């Protein structure tokens, strides 16, 4: 089993203003759609959602890069951070394609969802980069919860715990006998990291010196998350 770092998996940023409330409402709407379409097919859910999750980092990095060029200013490392996020999410997608083997219809959904989300997120980022990053912070909170439920399905025997794909073993440096559960653990840790990065950036843009002063356990998710190692 991989040695995953300790991460507080029950974090929730309490909405403090209209921007936060809009971001949370949008995230809840997206969660409802995912739950309705995929139910407990977490592998297939991951395939579609990870292709969307790989978009924000690239959009944010591109627009920050262009702004840094226009302003002739330092980006303070955010461009590299967001590019690394986009690459990490892409590797999540590559991994779960091996696990779920998406159908032609699901591949069509992936392409459609990517285009729609890319355009929507690009426009949102132009209108309010702070709100855009808060949206992704909330998205990642939901991702942590979804992967926790996936672990629960594996632990309860309702989802097969097969061998980890070779691409995952190579990317996360997993042992040769690693399983799908090991993969879900490291992916969940990645998502928790992206959650903190995006909430932190949104708070920084709000001028909040104590970026996580308004972070608390997510009341809907905390009990479930803490039950799953």
Backbone as CSV, one residue per row, in Angstrom:
resi,resn,N_x,N_y,N_z,CA_x,CA_y,CA_z,C_x,C_y,C_z
1,UNK,0.849,-1.188,0.000,0.000,0.000,0.000,0.888,1.242,0.000
2,UNK,0.574,2.263,-0.825,1.408,3.452,-0.871,1.347,4.236,0.416
3,UNK,2.420,4.915,0.713,2.483,5.726,1.918,1.958,7.116,1.604
4,UNK,0.657,7.315,1.745,0.046,8.599,1.403,0.192,9.567,2.558
5,UNK,0.434,10.853,2.266,0.604,11.847,3.326,-0.713,12.116,4.032
6,UNK,-0.613,12.601,5.295,-1.831,12.942,6.022,-2.463,14.182,5.408
7,UNK,-3.744,14.088,5.129,-4.499,15.223,4.618,-5.849,15.233,5.327
8,UNK,-6.294,16.402,5.732,-7.615,16.507,6.343,-8.655,16.357,5.231
9,UNK,-9.342,15.234,5.252,-10.279,14.915,4.176,-11.676,15.479,4.404
10,UNK,-11.897,16.120,5.527,-13.234,16.629,5.846,-13.270,18.155,5.838
11,UNK,-12.537,18.766,4.921,-12.454,20.227,4.847,-13.597,20.780,3.997
12,UNK,-14.179,21.872,4.475,-15.186,22.597,3.687,-14.997,24.084,3.925
13,UNK,-14.932,24.858,2.836,-14.841,26.317,2.961,-16.258,26.876,3.073
14,UNK,-16.573,27.435,4.229,-17.893,28.017,4.423,-18.046,29.268,3.563
15,UNK,-19.111,29.355,2.767,-19.305,30.547,1.917,-19.357,31.816,2.755
16,UNK,-18.595,32.824,2.320,-18.518,34.065,3.070,-19.130,35.241,2.322
17,UNK,-19.404,35.075,1.026,-19.920,36.190,0.234,-20.708,35.640,-0.960
18,UNK,-21.225,36.524,-1.786,-22.052,36.110,-2.926,-21.262,35.243,-3.900
19,UNK,-20.001,35.592,-4.119,-19.159,34.820,-5.023,-19.035,33.374,-4.557
20,UNK,-18.801,33.188,-3.267,-18.687,31.837,-2.709,-20.002,31.075,-2.834
21,UNK,-21.111,31.766,-2.584,-22.410,31.094,-2.642,-22.748,30.662,-4.061
22,UNK,-22.407,31.494,-5.044,-22.620,31.122,-6.444,-21.770,29.903,-6.797
23,UNK,-20.514,29.912,-6.356,-19.612,28.795,-6.650,-20.129,27.494,-6.038
24,UNK,-20.618,27.564,-4.801,-21.112,26.360,-4.135,-22.400,25.861,-4.785
25,UNK,-23.289,26.774,-5.162,-24.544,26.373,-5.804,-24.273,25.696,-7.145
26,UNK,-23.329,26.233,-7.902,-22.968,25.631,-9.188,-22.400,24.234,-8.988
27,UNK,-21.562,24.097,-7.977,-20.967,22.792,-7.680,-22.036,21.785,-7.287
28,UNK,-22.991,22.187,-6.472,-24.064,21.290,-6.056,-24.905,20.843,-7.253
29,UNK,-25.127,21.754,-8.200,-25.876,21.395,-9.399,-25.123,20.357,-10.216
30,UNK,-23.807,20.547,-10.340,-22.986,19.586,-11.073,-22.972,18.240,-10.360
31,UNK,-22.923,18.255,-9.051,-22.937,17.009,-8.278,-24.250,16.254,-8.504
32,UNK,-25.368,16.980,-8.522,-26.667,16.351,-8.746,-26.696,15.659,-10.108
33,UNK,-26.160,16.326,-11.133,-26.121,15.732,-12.477,-25.275,14.463,-12.489
34,UNK,-24.112,14.520,-11.826,-23.226,13.353,-11.790,-23.874,12.195,-11.056
35,UNK,-24.525,12.483,-9.928,-25.180,11.429,-9.161,-26.329,10.807,-9.957
36,UNK,-27.056,11.641,-10.687,-28.190,11.148,-11.469,-27.726,10.276,-12.626
37,UNK,-26.674,10.699,-13.303,-26.226,9.992,-14.506,-25.443,8.728,-14.176
38,UNK,-24.564,8.795,-13.158,-23.642,7.679,-12.911,-24.016,6.803,-11.725
39,UNK,-24.854,7.329,-10.808,-25.194,6.582,-9.599,-23.896,6.136,-8.907
40,UNK,-23.710,4.807,-8.710,-22.518,4.315,-8.015,-21.491,3.699,-8.952
41,UNK,-21.560,4.045,-10.230,-20.527,3.565,-11.163,-19.346,4.535,-11.089
42,UNK,-18.581,4.407,-10.008,-17.559,5.403,-9.714,-16.408,5.411,-10.713
43,UNK,-16.100,4.268,-11.288,-15.045,4.246,-12.299,-15.437,5.039,-13.524
44,UNK,-16.667,4.860,-13.988,-17.148,5.601,-15.156,-17.336,7.079,-14.825
45,UNK,-17.805,7.351,-13.609,-17.928,8.743,-13.166,-16.563,9.426,-13.224
46,UNK,-15.530,8.725,-12.757,-14.193,9.307,-12.730,-13.705,9.641,-14.135
47,UNK,-14.006,8.788,-15.107,-13.547,9.022,-16.475,-14.092,10.341,-17.004
48,UNK,-15.399,10.555,-16.829,-16.011,11.778,-17.357,-15.596,13.001,-16.544
49,UNK,-15.616,12.892,-15.222,-15.312,14.051,-14.389,-13.844,14.456,-14.452
50,UNK,-12.948,13.496,-14.638,-11.530,13.855,-14.692,-11.169,14.599,-15.978
51,UNK,-11.906,14.336,-17.056,-11.610,15.105,-18.273,-12.043,16.559,-18.094
52,UNK,-13.074,16.777,-17.258,-13.474,18.143,-16.922,-12.486,18.743,-15.930
53,UNK,-12.058,17.940,-14.964,-11.152,18.430,-13.916,-9.804,18.863,-14.470
54,UNK,-9.429,18.332,-15.624,-8.139,18.693,-16.222,-8.187,20.038,-16.940
55,UNK,-9.372,20.611,-17.089,-9.526,21.871,-17.820,-9.128,23.099,-16.999
56,UNK,-9.605,23.264,-15.754,-9.372,24.522,-15.039,-7.913,24.921,-14.877
57,UNK,-7.055,23.966,-14.552,-5.649,24.302,-14.384,-5.033,24.881,-15.641
58,UNK,-5.393,24.301,-16.789,-4.860,24.795,-18.062,-5.405,26.173,-18.395
59,UNK,-6.711,26.378,-18.152,-7.309,27.690,-18.402,-6.673,28.737,-17.500
60,UNK,-6.593,28.434,-16.206,-6.018,29.388,-15.271,-4.564,29.709,-15.585
61,UNK,-3.778,28.685,-15.916,-2.367,28.899,-16.240,-2.215,29.758,-17.486
62,UNK,-3.031,29.487,-18.497,-2.961,30.255,-19.745,-3.269,31.728,-19.512
63,UNK,-4.364,32.004,-18.799,-4.762,33.388,-18.584,-3.805,34.110,-17.636
64,UNK,-3.270,33.406,-16.639,-2.283,34.026,-15.759,-0.979,34.314,-16.519
65,UNK,-0.617,33.402,-17.418,0.572,33.605,-18.237,0.425,34.855,-19.101
66,UNK,-0.731,34.981,-19.759,-0.955,36.147,-20.614,-0.990,37.438,-19.799
67,UNK,-1.596,37.368,-18.616,-1.642,38.569,-17.773,-0.246,38.958,-17.300
68,UNK,0.568,37.960,-16.938,1.936,38.255,-16.502,2.732,38.917,-17.623
69,UNK,2.482,38.475,-18.863,3.166,39.088,-20.005,2.701,40.531,-20.207
70,UNK,1.372,40.736,-20.097,0.848,42.094,-20.291,1.347,43.045,-19.213
71,UNK,1.317,42.560,-17.971,1.700,43.419,-16.838,3.205,43.457,-16.610
72,UNK,3.936,42.534,-17.324,5.370,42.407,-17.104,5.664,42.199,-15.621
73,UNK,4.915,41.254,-15.032,5.008,41.032,-13.598,5.250,39.561,-13.292
74,UNK,5.669,39.279,-12.061,5.922,37.917,-11.600,4.589,37.228,-11.313
75,UNK,4.508,35.945,-11.639,3.265,35.194,-11.379,3.288,34.507,-10.013
76,UNK,4.408,34.629,-9.285,4.558,34.045,-7.944,4.377,32.525,-7.935
77,UNK,4.704,31.893,-9.045,4.685,30.430,-9.104,3.346,29.802,-9.420
78,UNK,2.297,30.624,-9.628,0.972,30.053,-9.841,0.817,29.384,-11.202
79,UNK,1.525,29.859,-12.208,1.413,29.248,-13.539,1.872,27.798,-13.486
80,UNK,3.041,27.551,-12.929,3.557,26.188,-12.820,2.629,25.324,-11.957
81,UNK,2.141,25.894,-10.875,1.246,25.138,-9.996,-0.007,24.689,-10.736
82,UNK,-0.607,25.589,-11.506,-1.840,25.263,-12.214,-1.580,24.296,-13.368
83,UNK,-0.430,24.423,-14.033,-0.082,23.471,-15.090,0.128,22.078,-14.503
84,UNK,0.765,22.005,-13.352,0.963,20.713,-12.695,-0.379,20.106,-12.288
85,UNK,-1.316,20.944,-11.868,-2.656,20.453,-11.536,-3.325,19.850,-12.768
86,UNK,-3.237,20.564,-13.896,-3.852,20.068,-15.131,-3.236,18.734,-15.553
87,UNK,-1.917,18.620,-15.454,-1.239,17.373,-15.822,-1.639,16.235,-14.884
88,UNK,-1.718,16.536,-13.593,-2.097,15.531,-12.612,-3.510,15.007,-12.883
89,UNK,-4.440,15.912,-13.176,-5.816,15.494,-13.470,-5.875,14.683,-14.763
90,UNK,-5.031,15.026,-15.718,-4.997,14.251,-16.965,-4.538,12.820,-16.691
91,UNK,-3.587,12.659,-15.774,-3.135,11.317,-15.437,-4.218,10.538,-14.692
92,UNK,-5.035,11.233,-13.916,-6.197,10.569,-13.325,-7.080,9.996,-14.424
93,UNK,-7.323,10.805,-15.447,-8.162,10.356,-16.563,-7.557,9.145,-17.255
94,UNK,-6.267,9.212,-17.572,-5.614,8.099,-18.254,-5.701,6.809,-17.433
95,UNK,-5.617,6.968,-16.118,-5.692,5.806,-15.235,-7.081,5.180,-15.254
96,UNK,-8.106,6.003,-15.110,-9.449,5.451,-14.999,-10.032,5.008,-16.336
97,UNK,-9.448,5.469,-17.425,-9.812,4.895,-18.719,-9.424,3.418,-18.751
98,UNK,-8.257,3.101,-18.166,-7.817,1.704,-18.093,-8.735,0.884,-17.178
99,UNK,-9.263,1.527,-16.148,-10.103,0.817,-15.185,-11.510,0.599,-15.721
100,UNK,-12.116,1.665,-16.272,-13.538,1.630,-16.613,-13.829,1.234,-18.052
101,UNK,-12.860,1.408,-18.954,-13.084,1.094,-20.375,-14.380,1.744,-20.862
102,UNK,-14.403,3.075,-21.025,-15.640,3.782,-21.374,-16.227,3.344,-22.715
103,UNK,-17.540,3.366,-22.787,-18.255,3.015,-24.015,-18.166,4.176,-25.003
104,UNK,-18.640,3.938,-26.220,-18.642,5.017,-27.216,-19.510,6.182,-26.759
105,UNK,-20.652,5.862,-26.139,-21.525,6.926,-25.660,-20.829,7.754,-24.588
106,UNK,-20.130,7.091,-23.682,-19.423,7.818,-22.632,-18.280,8.652,-23.205
107,UNK,-17.644,8.156,-24.250,-16.610,8.967,-24.911,-17.222,10.210,-25.555
108,UNK,-18.427,10.061,-26.101,-19.130,11.216,-26.663,-19.458,12.219,-25.564
109,UNK,-19.899,11.709,-24.409,-20.200,12.579,-23.271,-18.943,13.312,-22.823
110,UNK,-17.807,12.606,-22.813,-16.532,13.219,-22.428,-16.203,14.405,-23.331
111,UNK,-16.297,14.192,-24.647,-15.973,15.252,-25.605,-16.920,16.431,-25.446
112,UNK,-18.209,16.137,-25.326,-19.205,17.201,-25.199,-19.010,17.983,-23.908
113,UNK,-18.825,17.248,-22.814,-18.664,17.902,-21.520,-17.416,18.769,-21.492
114,UNK,-16.349,18.288,-22.123,-15.107,19.058,-22.119,-15.273,20.391,-22.836
115,UNK,-15.912,20.375,-24.004,-16.094,21.613,-24.761,-16.984,22.592,-24.015
116,UNK,-18.098,22.096,-23.508,-19.027,22.971,-22.790,-18.359,23.563,-21.560
117,UNK,-17.682,22.706,-20.786,-17.074,23.184,-19.554,-15.901,24.120,-19.840
118,UNK,-15.114,23.814,-20.862,-13.977,24.684,-21.190,-14.452,26.101,-21.486
119,UNK,-15.459,26.211,-22.340,-15.954,27.540,-22.714,-16.558,28.260,-21.515
120,UNK,-17.349,27.521,-20.715,-17.986,28.139,-19.551,-16.943,28.591,-18.536
121,UNK,-15.948,27.742,-18.282,-14.947,28.083,-17.271,-14.051,29.220,-17.757
122,UNK,-13.732,29.230,-19.046,-12.913,30.303,-19.611,-13.606,31.651,-19.411
123,UNK,-14.899,31.700,-19.708,-15.654,32.945,-19.540,-15.770,33.327,-18.068
124,UNK,-15.987,32.330,-17.209,-16.064,32.610,-15.778,-14.742,33.167,-15.267
125,UNK,-13.633,32.600,-15.728,-12.323,33.055,-15.260,-12.065,34.493,-15.690
126,UNK,-12.510,34.836,-16.912,-12.355,36.220,-17.366,-13.202,37.168,-16.523
127,UNK,-14.409,36.711,-16.154,-15.321,37.557,-15.378,-14.872,37.674,-13.926
128,UNK,-14.459,36.547,-13.324,-14.039,36.553,-11.916,-13.147,35.355,-11.646
129,UNK,-11.844,35.574,-11.673,-10.896,34.494,-11.414,-11.073,33.948,-10.000
130,UNK,-11.415,34.824,-9.060,-11.629,34.391,-7.677,-12.755,33.376,-7.591
131,UNK,-13.885,33.677,-8.246,-15.016,32.745,-8.240,-14.649,31.446,-8.935
132,UNK,-13.893,31.557,-10.026,-13.485,30.363,-10.777,-12.666,29.425,-9.893
133,UNK,-11.730,29.958,-9.146,-10.921,29.109,-8.270,-11.740,28.571,-7.101
134,UNK,-12.698,29.358,-6.624,-13.552,28.858,-5.544,-14.403,27.695,-6.044
135,UNK,-14.893,27.810,-7.286,-15.653,26.702,-7.878,-14.834,25.425,-7.856
136,UNK,-13.567,25.512,-8.266,-12.729,24.314,-8.309,-12.416,23.824,-6.904
137,UNK,-12.266,24.732,-5.958,-12.093,24.297,-4.580,-13.274,23.454,-4.115
138,UNK,-14.482,23.902,-4.443,-15.674,23.137,-4.079,-15.783,21.851,-4.902
139,UNK,-15.427,21.918,-6.181,-15.402,20.700,-6.997,-14.521,19.638,-6.354
140,UNK,-13.356,20.078,-5.886,-12.409,19.120,-5.321,-12.893,18.583,-3.971
141,UNK,-13.627,19.391,-3.219,-14.248,18.857,-2.000,-15.168,17.686,-2.362
142,UNK,-15.949,17.877,-3.426,-16.861,16.814,-3.862,-16.091,15.614,-4.403
143,UNK,-14.960,15.878,-5.054,-14.145,14.782,-5.578,-13.601,13.926,-4.435
144,UNK,-13.136,14.582,-3.375,-12.651,13.847,-2.201,-13.762,12.949,-1.657
145,UNK,-14.952,13.491,-1.569,-16.092,12.722,-1.061,-16.422,11.550,-1.989
146,UNK,-16.428,11.799,-3.313,-16.748,10.741,-4.275,-15.744,9.604,-4.211
147,UNK,-14.460,9.940,-4.121,-13.447,8.893,-4.055,-13.500,8.154,-2.718
148,UNK,-13.953,8.835,-1.671,-14.150,8.151,-0.391,-15.272,7.123,-0.512
149,UNK,-16.351,7.495,-1.194,-17.441,6.545,-1.430,-16.976,5.384,-2.301
150,UNK,-16.108,5.676,-3.272,-15.544,4.630,-4.123,-14.749,3.635,-3.268
151,UNK,-13.940,4.164,-2.342,-13.190,3.289,-1.426,-14.130,2.423,-0.601
152,UNK,-15.231,3.016,-0.170,-16.198,2.264,0.624,-16.810,1.125,-0.196
153,UNK,-17.094,1.405,-1.477,-17.625,0.363,-2.354,-16.618,-0.782,-2.507
154,UNK,-15.342,-0.437,-2.640,-14.292,-1.459,-2.756,-14.181,-2.256,-1.457
155,UNK,-14.140,-1.561,-0.328,-13.981,-2.233,0.964,-15.158,-3.143,1.292
156,UNK,-16.348,-2.768,0.827,-17.545,-3.569,1.096,-17.770,-4.668,0.059
157,UNK,-16.861,-4.756,-0.918,-16.947,-5.812,-1.912,-17.917,-5.555,-3.048
158,UNK,-18.454,-4.345,-3.138,-19.390,-4.031,-4.210,-18.694,-3.552,-5.475
159,UNK,-17.426,-3.213,-5.369,-16.610,-2.848,-6.526,-15.344,-3.691,-6.492
160,UNK,-14.956,-4.194,-7.660,-13.786,-5.074,-7.732,-12.512,-4.311,-7.410
161,UNK,-11.631,-4.939,-6.652,-10.347,-4.340,-6.303,-9.253,-5.044,-7.103
162,UNK,-9.252,-4.780,-8.403,-8.293,-5.429,-9.288,-6.912,-4.808,-9.201
163,UNK,-5.983,-5.324,-10.002,-4.620,-4.770,-10.025,-4.624,-3.320,-10.510
164,UNK,-3.738,-2.534,-9.974,-3.588,-1.153,-10.432,-3.068,-1.140,-11.870
165,UNK,-3.587,-0.258,-12.731,-3.052,-0.153,-14.096,-1.564,0.200,-14.077
166,UNK,-0.851,-0.272,-15.080,0.590,-0.001,-15.150,0.889,1.499,-15.184
167,UNK,0.034,2.265,-15.878,0.266,3.710,-15.983,0.216,4.363,-14.607
168,UNK,-0.658,3.844,-13.714,-0.755,4.386,-12.360,0.468,3.994,-11.528
169,UNK,0.917,2.754,-11.681,2.107,2.313,-10.945,3.309,3.173,-11.303
170,UNK,3.449,3.488,-12.571,4.582,4.285,-13.023,4.463,5.731,-12.533
171,UNK,3.280,6.326,-12.669,3.109,7.744,-12.346,3.249,8.003,-10.847
172,UNK,2.632,7.154,-10.024,2.672,7.363,-8.570,3.736,6.511,-7.882
173,UNK,4.541,5.812,-8.674,5.599,4.971,-8.120,5.030,3.962,-7.119
174,UNK,3.958,3.288,-7.536,3.308,2.295,-6.684,4.032,0.957,-6.778
175,UNK,3.926,0.118,-5.771,4.572,-1.199,-5.821,3.945,-2.096,-6.881
176,UNK,4.640,-3.132,-7.251,4.189,-4.024,-8.324,2.858,-4.688,-8.005
177,UNK,2.586,-4.916,-6.726,1.345,-5.590,-6.344,0.237,-4.610,-5.949
178,UNK,0.366,-3.350,-6.342,-0.636,-2.340,-5.990,-1.988,-2.690,-6.599
179,UNK,-3.048,-2.294,-5.905,-4.415,-2.573,-6.344,-5.144,-1.273,-6.680
180,UNK,-6.372,-1.444,-7.160,-7.195,-0.275,-7.467,-7.407,0.581,-6.220
181,UNK,-7.559,-0.059,-5.071,-7.751,0.714,-3.837,-6.568,1.643,-3.575
182,UNK,-5.360,1.156,-3.831,-4.173,1.998,-3.671,-4.228,3.204,-4.601
183,UNK,-4.723,2.970,-5.818,-4.830,4.062,-6.790,-5.835,5.101,-6.311
184,UNK,-6.983,4.643,-5.845,-8.011,5.579,-5.382,-7.494,6.399,-4.194
185,UNK,-6.696,5.779,-3.334,-6.132,6.507,-2.192,-5.229,7.663,-2.646
186,UNK,-4.347,7.404,-3.602,-3.433,8.474,-4.027,-4.160,9.526,-4.853
187,UNK,-5.163,9.101,-5.629,-5.953,10.073,-6.392,-6.725,10.975,-5.437
188,UNK,-7.309,10.385,-4.397,-8.038,11.189,-3.410,-7.108,12.199,-2.742
189,UNK,-5.885,11.794,-2.442,-4.914,12.722,-1.848,-4.598,13.865,-2.805
190,UNK,-4.472,13.545,-4.096,-4.252,14.589,-5.102,-5.396,15.599,-5.089
191,UNK,-6.625,15.089,-5.055,-7.789,15.968,-5.112,-7.850,16.864,-3.872
192,UNK,-7.489,16.322,-2.720,-7.466,17.135,-1.500,-6.433,18.261,-1.632
193,UNK,-5.314,17.950,-2.270,-4.289,18.983,-2.491,-4.816,20.064,-3.431
194,UNK,-5.466,19.668,-4.520,-6.020,20.652,-5.457,-7.091,21.500,-4.777
195,UNK,-7.871,20.885,-3.917,-8.881,21.618,-3.137,-8.229,22.749,-2.356
196,UNK,-7.149,22.429,-1.643,-6.487,23.419,-0.799,-5.835,24.516,-1.635
197,UNK,-5.234,24.127,-2.748,-4.580,25.109,-3.623,-5.595,26.106,-4.162
198,UNK,-6.725,25.612,-4.660,-7.700,26.512,-5.283,-8.442,27.359,-4.256
199,UNK,-8.788,26.773,-3.121,-9.391,27.597,-2.068,-8.392,28.647,-1.597
200,UNK,-7.122,28.256,-1.479,-6.110,29.200,-1.035,-5.928,30.351,-2.000
201,UNK,-5.931,30.051,-3.296,-5.768,31.099,-4.297,-6.983,32.020,-4.320
202,UNK,-8.191,31.436,-4.217,-9.397,32.263,-4.180,-9.377,33.193,-2.970
203,UNK,-8.952,32.667,-1.823,-8.889,33.488,-0.613,-7.825,34.572,-0.736
204,UNK,-6.706,34.221,-1.365,-5.650,35.209,-1.585,-6.160,36.348,-2.452
205,UNK,-6.938,36.003,-3.487,-7.505,37.031,-4.368,-8.524,37.892,-3.643
206,UNK,-9.119,37.344,-2.570,-10.082,38.108,-1.777,-9.395,38.999,-0.757
207,UNK,-8.063,38.896,-0.686,-7.324,39.672,0.294,-7.392,39.085,1.679
208,UNK,-7.698,37.784,1.757,-7.811,37.089,3.046,-6.430,36.600,3.461
209,UNK,-5.825,37.276,4.430,-4.475,36.899,4.851,-4.459,35.516,5.473
210,UNK,-5.505,35.195,6.242,-5.624,33.853,6.825,-6.493,33.033,5.880
211,UNK,-5.860,32.482,4.858,-6.592,31.893,3.738,-7.573,30.813,4.149
212,UNK,-7.305,30.098,5.239,-8.189,29.002,5.622,-8.877,29.259,6.959
213,UNK,-9.086,30.530,7.287,-9.760,30.862,8.538,-11.212,30.408,8.528
214,UNK,-11.784,30.230,7.327,-13.200,29.884,7.227,-13.399,28.436,6.798
215,UNK,-12.398,27.614,7.048,-12.487,26.202,6.682,-13.018,25.396,7.868
216,UNK,-13.938,24.508,7.602,-14.503,23.672,8.660,-14.918,22.346,8.067
217,UNK,-15.180,21.319,8.901,-15.641,20.046,8.358,-16.938,20.215,7.584
218,UNK,-17.041,19.532,6.465,-18.236,19.565,5.633,-19.308,18.733,6.329
219,UNK,-20.378,19.340,6.823,-21.341,18.586,7.636,-21.976,17.414,6.915
220,UNK,-22.157,17.516,5.601,-22.794,16.434,4.852,-21.861,15.253,4.628
221,UNK,-20.555,15.501,4.664,-19.591,14.500,4.240,-18.688,13.975,5.352
222,UNK,-18.519,14.741,6.414,-17.453,14.440,7.381,-17.548,13.052,7.961
223,UNK,-18.739,12.628,8.371,-18.869,11.314,9.001,-18.469,10.186,8.063
224,UNK,-18.920,10.266,6.817,-18.584,9.232,5.839,-17.100,9.202,5.567
225,UNK,-16.507,10.381,5.381,-15.091,10.468,5.059,-14.241,9.882,6.185
226,UNK,-14.589,10.157,7.408,-13.766,9.705,8.542,-13.886,8.227,8.801
227,UNK,-14.922,7.573,8.253,-15.081,6.141,8.439,-14.182,5.330,7.507
228,UNK,-13.721,5.966,6.419,-12.955,5.251,5.404,-11.504,5.661,5.503
229,UNK,-10.626,4.711,5.709,-9.198,5.005,5.872,-8.598,5.432,4.550
